[in-house]
């Protein structure tokens, strides 16, 4: 995966484009692709900033925090409930071992 360009370069792109320079000239001057200049300029005009988006690393959780909080509340109410019963009651799309790991992380 390509590393995002620095915020200094992003600021320079925006500055040059605000001054009315062409995309091609800006790209040549900063040694980046024309597409990069277009993308950053478009983002700046649309969103008002040029910060890079966070990189999406790792797998997404199948069970969100709200549901896990409900599971923990249920465990506090009924400490002898089994993992399988929790999975069935909350219709969780994970295995018993995955639920056990998530609960251990929550302490």
MORAJO-V213555 format. One record per residue. PSI is psi in whole degrees, 0 to 359 (none if undefined). NEAR is the number of other C-alpha atoms within 10 Angstrom. Layout:
psi=PSI near=NEAR
psi=PSI near=NEAR
This chain:
psi=141 near=4
psi=137 near=4
psi=137 near=6
psi=149 near=12
psi=159 near=12
psi=158 near=10
psi=331 near=12
psi=316 near=9
psi=321 near=14
psi=317 near=21
psi=320 near=17
psi=321 near=14
psi=311 near=26
psi=316 near=21
psi=313 near=14
psi=320 near=17
psi=324 near=17
psi=329 near=11
psi=355 near=9
psi=11 near=9
psi=157 near=12
psi=160 near=13
psi=317 near=19
psi=315 near=14
psi=318 near=14
psi=316 near=22
psi=316 near=18
psi=316 near=11
psi=322 near=12
psi=2 near=13
psi=47 near=10
psi=170 near=15
psi=157 near=14
psi=321 near=15
psi=322 near=12
psi=315 near=15
psi=315 near=23
psi=315 near=17
psi=314 near=12
psi=320 near=19
psi=317 near=24
psi=316 near=15
psi=318 near=16
psi=316 near=17
psi=323 near=11
psi=316 near=10
psi=346 near=10
psi=6 near=10
psi=168 near=15
psi=19 near=19
psi=142 near=16
psi=152 near=13
psi=149 near=7
psi=144 near=7
psi=134 near=9
psi=100 near=7
psi=142 near=6
psi=175 near=6
psi=151 near=6
psi=146 near=8
psi=140 near=9
psi=338 near=10
psi=122 near=13
psi=173 near=9
psi=322 near=10
psi=313 near=9
psi=320 near=12
psi=324 near=17
psi=322 near=13
psi=320 near=12
psi=314 near=20
psi=318 near=17
psi=318 near=12
psi=321 near=14
psi=321 near=15
psi=325 near=11
psi=324 near=10
psi=82 near=10
psi=339 near=10
psi=11 near=8
psi=143 near=12
psi=164 near=11
psi=319 near=17
psi=320 near=13
psi=322 near=11
psi=316 near=17
psi=317 near=16
psi=317 near=10
psi=318 near=11
psi=3 near=12
psi=52 near=9
psi=135 near=17
psi=37 near=12
psi=165 near=12
psi=171 near=11
psi=319 near=16
psi=322 near=11
psi=319 near=13
psi=319 near=20
psi=315 near=12
psi=317 near=11
psi=320 near=14
psi=323 near=14
psi=321 near=9
psi=327 near=8
psi=351 near=10
psi=none near=7
